[in-house]
Structure formats: structure tokens, C-alpha cells
Amino acid sequence: MSGVEGRTIQDGPQTTNRLKFQTKNPVVIHMLEGFFSALRKELLHFRPATVLDAGCGEAETIERLRDVMPPLVEGVDIRADCIAFAENRFPQFRFQEGSVYELPFDDRSFDLVMCCEVLEHLDSPGEALRELCRVARKGLLLSVPHEPWFRLGSLARGRYLRTFGNHPEHVQHWNLTTFNRLVKGISPGARVKSAFPWMIASVPLGLSGRKL
């Protein structure tokens, strides 16, 4: 999959996220296509003029959704090598180092804040969600693995056998019930749907929302 400036995901930093997108497994490829198709629909629902990808990694989500991205997109990631790669890949967008616990933006800076495949890596996801809400105007678009199916899928592929299929970087685990409870704590209008083996939450942030 190609990015701008002739850069591809194969050129990028050595991260587990990068390896996921390099798979040649047709089943995993099909699931990834379904996941990004579901994300695209939710992004179009918000119709944002500005987007922040918090925990953007190598900007693969931006690459997969760039046909529906607005002209004003920014990305933040804690890894400098990921930011350097994203900047090369998308010189028309702005990327910078930063933590989802302390985003370098003013309140309500972006119509939509995306945070995909990040919360499961965090010791304090509630703190991160409060910060995501702070910089968002219209809403949040979140995704996490759908457990236990994500772990069972890893086991079926012979991955992470010593941890019974649990990715070694995943410290949080949600199912539809618990993830619904988490996001409805932000906004009662939040919706969670399965994009097997992930879950996607669309969280509108009206003035009466933002409970966290």
C-alpha cells in the first residue's frame, strides 16, 4: 500500500502495528478491510472539517481513510520514528510527538478526534479519554480489540501462545458490554459496534455531554 513521496508501510518503523499491516494472510486482510470500511462510515457521519489522529503511529489509518479525510489533519504519537515516517508520508498534514495523556492542543481544537488501537495499550485509559474529549468539538472515533475474540484469533494463528493469545502490549481488555459502559460514561449518545475482531465507538460530544 503506497503513501506519498514513494514511501510504503514496508519502509516504516519496526512496530507491531506496522507488522499487522504487512500480513499476507487473506483472512486478516479481509478483516482489516472490513474494519476500515466501518471506520470510514463513522467518519463520514461526523463530517469533520478538522481531524486529529491521536496515537497515529505510521499514519496507516490516515492512509486507509484519506479519500474521506478533510484537508486539515494532524497526528500525534509518542514515538519519534513514527512521526518522522508519517511526516514523510503525508507532508500536507502536520504531525508531532506527544502523549495522549497530555495533548499539545487548546480545548476543542478539532471537530473529530480519532484514537484507534491505542486505549488497550494504556494503563490509565480514562485519563486519556478525558484528554481526547478536551481537544474535541464534535466527537470521538475510537477502536479497541473485541475480546475474547481478538485473543482467540491470535491463538488460532499460533500467536502469543505463552500469554494465551494476549498481545504482550495489551493491558486493557473490553467486550461489547464493558466498552459500551466506558464510552457512555463520556456521552449517553455513544454507539459501539463490532467490526470483528475489533469494536468501534462513535462518541458525539454535545455541550451536555463530556461526563468524564
N, C-alpha and C positions, 0 to 999 in steps of 0.2 A: 504494500500500500504506500503510495507516494505522498510525500509532503512537498512543500515549495522548496526552491533552491536545490533540488535534486536530492534532498535528504529523505531517507526512509526510516522506518522504525528499526530496521536491522542495524542502522548506524548508531543507534542511541545508547544511552547509559545501560549498564548491566543491572537491571532491576527485575524483580519477579513480575511486575506489571508488564514490562517490555516482553518478557518471555511468553506471557499469556497470549499476546497478540501475534506472536510468531508461530503459533501452533499450526500444524498441518492436519490435525485431527478433524475430519469432516463434521463430526457431531459437535465438537466445541465451536467450530467455525459457525455452524448453523445457530447455536445458542447465542453466540456473540452478535450475530446479525439480528436475531430477534430482540435481544437486549437493546441494541442501539436504535432499532425501529421503534420500540416502545419509548425510549428517551426522546426521540425526535418528535413524537406525537405530543408528549408532555411539554416540551419546549415550545412548540407551535401554539399550544394552548395559552401560554403566558404572553406571547407576542412581545418579548422584551426588546427595548432599544439598546440596552447595555447588559452585558453578562460578565460575571466573574466565575472562573473555574477555580475553586479553592481545593488545593491538592491536585494540581493539574498534571503532575508527572511530566511525561514526554509530550503532552498535548494531544494524546491519541483520541480522547473524547471530542476535542475541538475538531480534529481532522475528520472523524467519522460523521460529525454533525455540521460541518462547515457550510453545507448547502442551505441550512436554515439558521445559521448564526447571523446576528446583526453585525454592522460594521465595527461597532465598539465592543471589543472583547479583551478582557485581561485575565491573567492567570497568576496564581501564587503557588509555590511549592517550597518545602523546606530544603530540598536538595539542589545545590548549585549546578550540578551537572545536568539535571533535568531542565532547569531554567535555561541554561545555555543552549541545550538542544532545541527547546521549544522556541526560543528567540530566532534561531537559525531556520527553523521550520516555518514559522509564521512571523516574518519581520513586520507585517502590517499590524500585529497585535502587540500588547505590552505585557511583559512577564517580569516578575521579581520574586526574590527569595522572601519567605515569610512563613509564619506559623498560623495554622487555623485557630489557635488559641489567642492570637494577638494579630489580627489582620491590619495591615498598614493603610487603612482607608477611613474616611469620615463616615458617620452614620448615614444609612440609606443612600449609599453611593451607587448602587447597581439595581436595575429593575429585577434581575434574577441572579441568584447565587446558586451555582451547581456545586455539589460535593459528592462525587461518585467514587465508590470503592475506597473510602477513606475512613469513615467512622469506625469500622471494625478494627482498625489498627490503633485506636486511641484509648488510653487509659481513662480519660475523662470526656466521653462524647457529649455529655450535657453541657460542659463548658464550651466546647467547640460550637455546638448548636446555638448557644446564646450569642456567640461572636458572629456566626453566619447571619443570624437574624438582625443583628445590629447594623450590618452593612447592606442589607437587602431592603428594597422598597415593595415590590410586588409579591415576591415569594422565593421559596427554596425548591430545588430539584435534587433529591438525594437518592443514592442507591447503596445497598449493602447485600451481602450474600444471604440467600434464603436457606436458613438452617432447619433441619439437619441435612437437607438435600445437597447443599454445596459440599459438605464433608463426605457424604456418601458417594457423590460423583467423583471426588478425588480418590476415595478408596477404590472405586471401580476401575479407575485408570492406573492404580498402583502407586498413587502419590501420597506422601506423608503418612506412611504406614505406621511409623513409630508413635505418631500422635493421633491415630485412628482417623486419619483424613483431615485433621485440622491443620490449616495453613499455619506455619510457625509464627507468622507476623499478625495473626488474627487473635485479638484478646477480647473481643466482644462478639456475641452470637445472638441473633434475633430470628424469630419466626414471624408469621403474619400478625399474630395477636400482640406480641411484645413490641414489634416495630410500630404497629398502629398506635399502641398506647404511648410510645415515645413521641411520635410526631403530632398526635392530637394534644399532647401537652404543650405544644407550640401554638397550634391553631386548630380549633374544632372542625374547620373545613378541610383538614388534611386528608389526602386519599393515598392508600397504599395498594399497589397491585403487584402480582407476581410476574416477573419476566424470567422464568425458570432458567438457571438456578439462582437468580437474583431477585430482589424486591426493589421497586421504585416508589418513592414517595413524592407526591406533588403537594406542596405546602403553601397555600395562599396566606399572605400577611397583610390583612387589613388593619386599620387603626385600632380595631378592637381585639386584634389577635396578640401575638407575641407574649404568650404567657410565661415563657422561660425567664 
